[in-house]
Amino acid sequence: MGITARGIGLLVAGVLLLGTGFRFGYPELTVLGAAAGVAVAVAVLSAAWRPRLQVRRQADPDRVARGEPAAMTLTVRNMGRLRSASLLAADRCGDQVVPVPVLRLRPGADTTVRYEVPTARRGVVPVGPLRVTRRDPLGLVVVARSYGDSVPVWVHPTIHPLRAVPTGAGRSLDGRVDSVPHGSITFDSLREYVVGDELRRVHWRTSARVGELMVRENVDTSLPRIVVLLDNRLAAHPQRVRGVAESFESACEAAASVVTAAVREDLPVTLLFVAAPDDLAGASTAADGSGDGGPTGPLDRLAAVSLSDEGTLEAAAARLRRDRLGDTLVVLTGPGGRDDLGHVGALRGAYPSVVVGVFGAAEPTPPGTGGLLVVDAADGAGFAAEWDGVRRW
């Protein structure tokens, strides 16, 4: 609650009138001063009354790719018994303020506003809460209250289609290592037959030797597992264009493209961030996320991620070497991360396929850096073209 300049002036005038009236014995001035004080008190009581408003909002849709249209529909209903006079309302949408007409809203009536949500930049756009400002009829006191919750709209990075998908490294129990596109089934062990097992899985030679039915257990030892490591360190993306690190935005687009291509092929994929050591497990295979609240999939995490001055590529590489989360490692960094690629090169023993994408560099990365396959790209579209052109998995 706040007192306007008019209210402060009236309150000061009332005090002066009361003091002058009592000091010099002018009852007229005393009455005027008391009336001014009563007017301020009535204004406070009037503005303090809290209107009963029900706020509903619906994002259509709540998850979009960068540049795609998204809209928010806001409905405000007067649940009280009095007309909501002297009300001004505005809904916050990111950095914008959208006016909402609730002036003199009748009891039981509602008003609906639909407006566009800005999606020109990747990120999470918070929409709401509704800010309702109430003034007394004389404009002496103003009270601002919030109604409803804030609803996020997830603006995902632009996805560029990738035709080439990394293959896995098949490690059979007999020691062979093969390159396979979508995994293979390998014999693992024998166990006793139970009701419901298929007879074609019975290993008859062993069954004859031990005197009871034995069935084969098979496992998929070579399903490609992709790990995407996004370098979100400030030092890796030093260049800014109007305050935006375009190399980082391109890296996010490349990460989204690889994750989407893996999901399309039903391959397990894990998304990691260099500056998030406590979240190394990442978000494995999932679609674009759904539901309310926090991020629910890799694309949601890519929409919410930002640059940080924490974490090092050396520490992230050490964790990757220890955990061995997959067989294909895709590292996406900026021009400031090329000096640390030696730590990535040390992972070739743990990850048979290692690919590095460098974005926004003024000069190409020297060939043979760390013994890695390095793709230099200006943006996400360039990375997709280079990715499909290399096909060295």
C-alpha positions as CSV (number, residue, x, y, z in Angstrom):
1,M,0.0,0.0,0.0
2,G,1.3,3.5,-0.8
3,I,0.0,7.0,-0.5
4,T,0.0,9.1,-3.6
5,A,1.4,12.6,-3.9
6,R,-2.1,14.0,-3.6
7,G,-2.7,11.9,-0.5
8,I,0.6,13.1,1.1
9,G,-0.3,16.7,0.3
10,L,-3.8,16.3,1.8
11,L,-2.4,14.7,4.9
12,V,0.2,17.4,5.5
13,A,-2.4,20.1,4.9
14,G,-4.8,18.4,7.4
15,V,-2.1,18.3,10.1
16,L,-1.2,22.0,9.5
17,L,-4.9,23.0,9.6
18,L,-5.5,21.1,12.8
19,G,-2.4,22.6,14.4
20,T,-3.3,26.1,13.3
21,G,-6.9,25.8,14.4
22,F,-6.1,24.5,17.9
23,R,-3.2,27.0,18.3
24,F,-5.0,30.1,17.3
25,G,-8.6,29.1,18.2
26,Y,-10.1,28.8,14.7
27,P,-12.7,26.0,14.8
28,E,-13.2,26.3,11.0
29,L,-9.6,25.3,10.3
30,T,-9.8,22.5,12.9
31,V,-12.9,21.1,11.1
32,L,-11.1,21.3,7.7
33,G,-8.1,19.6,9.1
34,A,-10.2,16.8,10.7
35,A,-12.0,16.4,7.4
36,A,-8.7,16.0,5.5
37,G,-7.6,13.3,8.0
38,V,-10.9,11.5,7.7
39,A,-10.7,11.6,3.9
40,V,-7.2,9.9,4.1
41,A,-8.5,7.3,6.6
42,V,-11.5,6.5,4.4
43,A,-9.2,6.2,1.3
44,V,-7.0,3.8,3.2
45,L,-10.0,1.6,4.1
46,S,-11.4,1.8,0.6
47,A,-8.2,0.8,-1.1
48,A,-7.5,-1.9,1.5
49,W,-10.6,-3.8,0.4
50,R,-9.4,-6.9,-1.6
51,P,-11.5,-7.8,-4.6
52,R,-12.2,-11.5,-5.2
53,L,-10.8,-12.2,-8.6
54,Q,-10.2,-15.6,-10.2
55,V,-7.4,-15.8,-12.7
56,R,-7.0,-18.5,-15.3
57,R,-4.4,-18.6,-18.0
58,Q,-3.7,-21.0,-20.9
59,A,-0.6,-21.1,-23.0
60,D,-1.2,-22.2,-26.6
61,P,1.2,-23.9,-26.9
62,D,3.5,-23.8,-23.8
63,R,6.5,-25.3,-25.7
64,V,7.6,-23.9,-29.0
65,A,10.7,-23.7,-31.1
66,R,12.5,-20.4,-31.4
67,G,10.5,-18.1,-33.7
68,E,7.3,-20.1,-33.7
69,P,4.1,-18.4,-32.6
70,A,2.8,-18.8,-29.1
71,A,-0.1,-17.1,-27.4
72,M,-1.4,-16.7,-23.9
73,T,-5.1,-16.5,-23.0
74,L,-6.0,-14.9,-19.7
75,T,-9.4,-14.9,-18.2
76,V,-10.3,-12.8,-15.1
77,R,-13.6,-13.4,-13.3
78,N,-15.1,-11.2,-10.6
79,M,-16.0,-13.7,-7.8
80,G,-17.2,-11.0,-5.4
81,R,-20.6,-9.4,-4.8
82,L,-19.5,-5.9,-5.7
83,R,-18.6,-4.3,-9.0
84,S,-14.8,-4.0,-9.2
85,A,-14.6,-0.3,-9.7
86,S,-11.3,1.7,-9.7
87,L,-9.2,-1.3,-10.7
88,L,-6.3,-1.3,-13.1
89,A,-4.7,-4.6,-14.1
90,A,-1.6,-5.6,-16.1
91,D,-0.1,-9.0,-16.9
92,R,3.6,-9.4,-17.2
93,C,4.9,-11.4,-20.1
94,G,8.7,-11.6,-20.0
95,D,9.9,-8.0,-20.2
96,Q,6.5,-6.7,-21.5
97,V,3.5,-5.4,-19.7
98,V,0.1,-6.3,-21.1
99,P,-3.0,-4.2,-19.9
100,V,-6.0,-6.2,-18.9
101,P,-9.5,-4.5,-18.8
102,V,-11.1,-5.2,-15.4
103,L,-12.4,-1.7,-14.7
104,R,-16.0,-1.9,-13.4
105,L,-16.2,-5.7,-13.9
106,R,-19.7,-6.8,-12.7
107,P,-20.1,-9.6,-10.1
108,G,-19.9,-13.0,-11.8
109,A,-18.7,-11.5,-15.1
110,D,-15.3,-12.2,-16.7
111,T,-13.0,-10.6,-19.2
112,T,-10.6,-12.5,-21.6
113,V,-7.4,-11.2,-23.1
114,R,-5.3,-13.0,-25.6
115,Y,-1.8,-11.8,-26.6
116,E,1.3,-13.1,-28.3
117,V,4.2,-14.4,-26.3
118,P,7.7,-13.2,-27.5
119,T,9.6,-16.2,-28.9
120,A,12.4,-14.5,-30.8
121,R,15.0,-15.7,-28.3
122,R,15.6,-19.1,-26.7
123,G,14.7,-19.3,-23.1
124,V,11.9,-19.6,-20.5
125,V,9.4,-16.8,-20.8
126,P,7.6,-16.2,-17.4
127,V,4.1,-15.0,-17.9
128,G,2.2,-13.6,-14.9
129,P,1.2,-13.1,-12.2
130,L,-1.6,-10.6,-12.9
131,R,-0.8,-7.3,-11.1
132,V,-4.0,-5.5,-10.0
133,T,-3.8,-1.9,-8.8
134,R,-6.7,-0.4,-6.7
135,R,-7.1,3.3,-6.0
136,D,-9.6,5.0,-3.9
137,P,-12.1,7.4,-5.6
138,L,-10.1,10.5,-4.7
139,G,-6.8,9.0,-5.8
140,L,-5.2,9.4,-2.3
141,V,-4.0,5.7,-1.8
142,V,-3.0,3.0,-4.2
143,V,-2.6,-0.7,-3.4
144,A,-1.1,-3.3,-5.8
145,R,-1.7,-7.0,-5.4
146,S,-0.8,-10.1,-7.4
147,Y,-3.3,-12.7,-8.6
148,G,-2.7,-16.1,-10.1
149,D,0.5,-17.9,-10.6
150,S,3.3,-17.4,-13.1
151,V,3.2,-19.8,-16.1
152,P,6.4,-20.5,-18.1
153,V,6.5,-20.7,-21.8
154,W,9.5,-22.8,-23.0
155,V,11.1,-21.5,-26.1
156,H,13.3,-24.3,-27.4
157,P,16.3,-23.9,-29.7
158,T,15.8,-24.2,-33.4
159,I,16.1,-27.8,-34.5
160,H,17.9,-28.5,-37.7
161,P,17.2,-32.0,-39.3
162,L,20.1,-34.5,-39.2
163,R,20.1,-37.5,-41.5
164,A,23.3,-39.1,-40.1
165,V,22.9,-40.7,-36.7
166,P,25.9,-42.0,-34.8
167,T,26.4,-45.8,-34.7
168,G,27.2,-47.8,-31.6
169,A,30.2,-49.9,-30.8
170,G,29.1,-53.5,-30.4
171,R,31.2,-55.3,-27.7
172,S,30.3,-59.0,-27.8
173,L,31.3,-61.3,-25.0
174,D,33.8,-63.0,-27.3
175,G,35.8,-59.8,-27.5
176,R,34.8,-58.5,-30.9
177,V,34.1,-54.8,-31.3
178,D,31.8,-54.0,-34.3
179,S,30.1,-50.8,-35.6
180,V,26.4,-51.3,-35.6
181,P,23.7,-48.8,-36.5
182,H,20.9,-49.9,-34.1
183,G,22.3,-52.5,-31.7
184,S,22.4,-56.3,-31.9
185,I,21.4,-59.2,-29.8
186,T,24.2,-61.3,-28.2
187,F,24.1,-64.5,-26.3
188,D,24.7,-63.9,-22.6
189,S,23.9,-66.9,-20.4
190,L,21.7,-70.0,-19.7
191,R,19.0,-70.5,-17.2
192,E,16.4,-73.0,-16.3
193,Y,13.2,-73.2,-18.3
194,V,10.1,-71.7,-16.8
195,V,6.5,-71.9,-18.0
196,G,5.9,-69.3,-20.7
197,D,9.4,-69.4,-22.2
198,E,9.5,-69.9,-26.0
199,L,10.7,-73.3,-27.1
200,R,12.9,-71.8,-29.8
201,R,15.1,-70.4,-27.0
202,V,15.7,-73.8,-25.5
203,H,19.4,-74.8,-25.8
204,W,18.9,-78.5,-26.5
205,R,22.6,-79.6,-26.3
206,T,23.0,-78.2,-22.8
207,S,19.5,-79.5,-21.8
208,A,20.5,-83.0,-22.9
209,R,23.7,-82.8,-20.9
210,V,22.2,-81.6,-17.6
211,G,19.0,-83.5,-17.8
212,E,16.6,-80.5,-17.7
213,L,15.5,-77.8,-20.1
214,M,17.8,-74.8,-20.3
215,V,17.0,-71.6,-22.2
216,R,19.2,-68.9,-23.7
217,E,19.4,-65.4,-22.2
218,N,20.2,-62.7,-24.8
219,V,21.2,-59.1,-24.2
220,D,21.7,-56.1,-26.5
221,T,25.3,-55.2,-26.0
222,S,25.7,-52.7,-28.8
223,L,22.7,-50.3,-28.7
224,P,24.2,-46.9,-29.5
225,R,24.3,-44.6,-26.5
226,I,24.9,-40.9,-27.3
227,V,26.2,-38.4,-24.8
228,V,25.9,-34.7,-25.7
229,L,28.1,-32.4,-23.6
230,L,27.3,-28.7,-24.0
231,D,30.0,-26.2,-22.9
232,N,28.1,-23.5,-21.1
233,R,31.0,-21.7,-19.6
234,L,31.4,-18.0,-20.0
235,A,35.0,-18.4,-21.0
236,A,34.0,-20.7,-23.9
237,H,31.8,-18.1,-25.5
238,P,33.5,-14.7,-25.0
239,Q,32.0,-12.9,-28.0
240,R,28.8,-10.9,-27.6
241,V,26.4,-9.4,-30.2
242,R,24.0,-7.0,-28.6
243,G,24.6,-8.7,-25.3
244,V,23.9,-12.2,-26.7
245,A,26.6,-15.0,-27.1
246,E,25.6,-16.2,-30.6
247,S,28.1,-19.0,-30.5
248,F,26.3,-20.4,-27.4
249,E,22.9,-20.1,-29.0
250,S,24.3,-22.0,-32.0
251,A,25.7,-24.7,-29.7
252,C,22.2,-25.1,-28.1
253,E,20.7,-25.5,-31.6
254,A,23.2,-28.2,-32.4
255,A,22.6,-30.0,-29.1
256,A,18.8,-29.9,-29.7
257,S,19.3,-31.2,-33.3
258,V,21.4,-34.2,-32.1
259,V,19.0,-35.0,-29.2
260,T,16.0,-34.9,-31.6
261,A,17.7,-37.1,-34.2
262,A,18.6,-39.7,-31.5
263,V,15.0,-39.7,-30.1
264,R,13.7,-40.1,-33.7
265,E,15.8,-43.2,-34.1
266,D,14.8,-44.5,-30.6
267,L,18.4,-44.3,-29.4
268,P,19.2,-43.5,-25.7
269,V,20.7,-40.0,-25.4
270,T,22.0,-38.1,-22.4
271,L,22.4,-34.3,-22.3
272,L,25.1,-32.8,-20.0
273,F,26.3,-29.3,-19.2
274,V,29.9,-28.5,-18.3
275,A,28.9,-26.0,-15.7
276,A,26.5,-28.4,-13.9
277,P,28.7,-30.9,-12.1
278,D,25.8,-32.1,-9.8
279,D,23.6,-32.9,-12.8
280,L,26.0,-35.1,-14.7
281,A,23.5,-37.9,-15.1
282,G,21.5,-35.4,-17.2
283,A,18.2,-36.1,-18.8
284,S,18.2,-39.2,-20.9
285,T,15.9,-40.0,-23.8
286,A,12.7,-38.0,-23.7
287,A,10.7,-36.0,-26.1
288,D,10.3,-32.3,-25.9
289,G,9.0,-32.3,-22.4
290,S,5.4,-31.9,-21.2
291,G,3.6,-30.8,-18.1
292,D,3.9,-27.9,-15.7
293,G,6.6,-26.9,-13.3
294,G,10.3,-27.5,-14.0
295,P,12.0,-28.9,-17.1
296,T,10.8,-32.3,-18.1
297,G,13.1,-33.2,-21.0
298,P,16.3,-32.3,-22.8
299,L,14.8,-29.6,-24.9
300,D,13.3,-27.9,-21.8
301,R,16.8,-28.0,-20.2
302,L,18.3,-26.5,-23.3
303,A,15.7,-23.7,-23.2
304,A,16.5,-23.0,-19.5
305,V,20.3,-23.3,-19.6
306,S,22.5,-20.2,-19.4
307,L,26.1,-19.3,-19.4
308,S,28.0,-19.7,-16.1
309,D,31.4,-18.9,-14.7
310,E,31.5,-22.2,-12.8
311,G,32.8,-25.6,-13.9
312,T,35.7,-26.7,-16.0
313,L,36.0,-28.9,-19.1
314,E,38.7,-30.9,-17.3
315,A,36.4,-31.8,-14.4
316,A,33.5,-32.7,-16.8
317,A,35.9,-34.9,-18.8
318,A,37.1,-36.7,-15.6
319,R,33.5,-37.4,-14.7
320,L,32.7,-38.7,-18.2
321,R,35.7,-41.0,-18.1
322,R,34.7,-42.4,-14.7
323,D,31.0,-43.0,-15.5
324,R,31.3,-44.0,-19.2
325,L,27.7,-43.0,-20.0
326,G,27.8,-44.0,-23.7
327,D,29.9,-44.9,-26.7
328,T,29.4,-41.8,-28.8
329,L,30.4,-38.4,-27.3
330,V,29.4,-35.1,-28.9
331,V,31.1,-32.0,-27.3
332,L,29.7,-28.6,-28.4
333,T,31.8,-25.6,-27.4
334,G,32.7,-22.1,-28.5
335,P,35.9,-20.4,-29.6
336,G,37.1,-20.1,-26.0
337,G,36.9,-23.8,-25.5
338,R,39.4,-24.9,-28.1
339,D,42.4,-24.6,-25.7
340,D,40.8,-27.3,-23.5
341,L,40.1,-29.9,-26.2
342,G,43.1,-31.9,-25.0
343,H,40.9,-33.1,-22.0
344,V,38.3,-34.2,-24.5
345,G,40.9,-36.1,-26.6
346,A,41.8,-38.1,-23.5
347,L,38.3,-39.6,-23.6
348,R,38.8,-41.5,-26.8
349,G,39.6,-44.7,-24.9
350,A,36.4,-44.5,-23.0
351,Y,34.2,-43.3,-25.9
352,P,35.0,-45.0,-29.3
353,S,33.4,-42.1,-31.2
354,V,34.2,-38.5,-30.1
355,V,33.0,-35.5,-32.2
356,V,33.6,-31.9,-31.3
357,G,31.6,-29.0,-32.6
358,V,33.2,-25.5,-32.4
359,F,31.0,-22.5,-33.0
360,G,31.7,-18.9,-33.8
361,A,35.5,-19.2,-34.2
362,A,37.2,-16.7,-36.5
363,E,39.6,-19.3,-37.8
364,P,39.2,-23.0,-38.4
365,T,40.4,-25.4,-35.7
366,P,43.9,-26.8,-36.6
367,P,43.5,-30.3,-38.0
368,G,44.4,-33.2,-35.7
369,T,43.7,-31.2,-32.5
370,G,43.8,-33.7,-29.8
371,G,43.3,-36.4,-32.4
372,L,39.6,-35.5,-32.5
373,L,37.1,-35.1,-35.3
374,V,36.3,-31.3,-35.1
375,V,33.4,-29.7,-36.9
376,D,33.8,-25.9,-37.3
377,A,30.4,-24.2,-37.9
378,A,29.1,-20.7,-37.9
379,D,25.7,-21.6,-36.6
380,G,23.4,-24.6,-36.0
381,A,22.4,-24.9,-39.6
382,G,26.1,-25.1,-40.6
383,F,26.8,-27.7,-38.0
384,A,23.9,-29.9,-39.4
385,A,25.3,-29.6,-42.9
386,E,28.8,-30.5,-41.7
387,W,27.5,-33.3,-39.5
388,D,25.6,-35.0,-42.4
389,G,28.7,-34.5,-44.7
390,V,31.3,-36.0,-42.5
391,R,29.5,-39.4,-41.7
392,R,32.6,-40.8,-40.0
393,W,31.1,-42.7,-37.2
